[in-house]
């Protein structure tokens, strides 16, 4: 077998390599987009939870009236 024939069997043609590289480059942004969307969804959920907890805390604070200050038996000493 000639050297050229061995090389042809050992390595895929250049066009296949280029196509494979382009496929990989095409997949990267798609994967990143999927990850970004998942992160954005998680952030939206966390934001809703934070808003709900903040509202609950504000309601609790509003429902607790401060105790009245009662002053009795005050003496002023000089």
N, C-alpha and C positions, 0 to 999 in steps of 0.2 A: 504494500500500500504506500502511496506517495505521501509526502509531508502535507501537501495541500488537502488531500483526502482525509488524513487524520485530523487536521485542524478543523475541517468542515464538520466532522462527526463530534469533535470535542466541544466546540462552542456553537451556540445558536447564532444565526445570522445577525448582523448589526441592526437590521430593521426590527427584529424581535426585541433586541435589547432596548432600543429607543422607545418602542411602543410600551414595553414593560415599565420603563422609567417614567414615561408620560402618564401611564395609568396610575402609578404611585403618586406622582405629583397632583393628579386630579383628585385622588382619594383624600389627601391631606386636608384641603379646605373643607371638604364635606364632613370629615370626622371632626374637625375643629368646630364647624357650625353646629353639629349635633351636641358637642360638649358645651358650647356656649348657650345653646337653647336650654339644655338641662340645668345649667347653673342659673340661668335667668329664672326658670320655673321655681327652683329651690329658693332663690332670693325673694320671689313674689310671695311664696308661702310664708317665709320667715317674716316678711314685712306685714302680712295680714295678722300673723300671730302677735307680733309686737304691737300693732295697732289695737288689737282686741285686749291684750293685757294692759296696755296703757289706759284704755277706756275703763276697764274694770277697776284699776287702781284709782283713777280719778273719781269714779262713782263711790268707791269706798271712802275716799278722803272727804268727799262732799257729804256723805251720810253721817260721818262722825263729827258731831258738834263739839266745839271746845267747851270744857267744863267752866262754868262761871267762877269767877274769882270772888271769894267771900272774905271780907276783911272784918274781923271782930276783935274787940278788946285791944285796940291799938293805943299805945301810950307813947308819947313823945318825950324823951328824956333829954335834958340839956345839962 
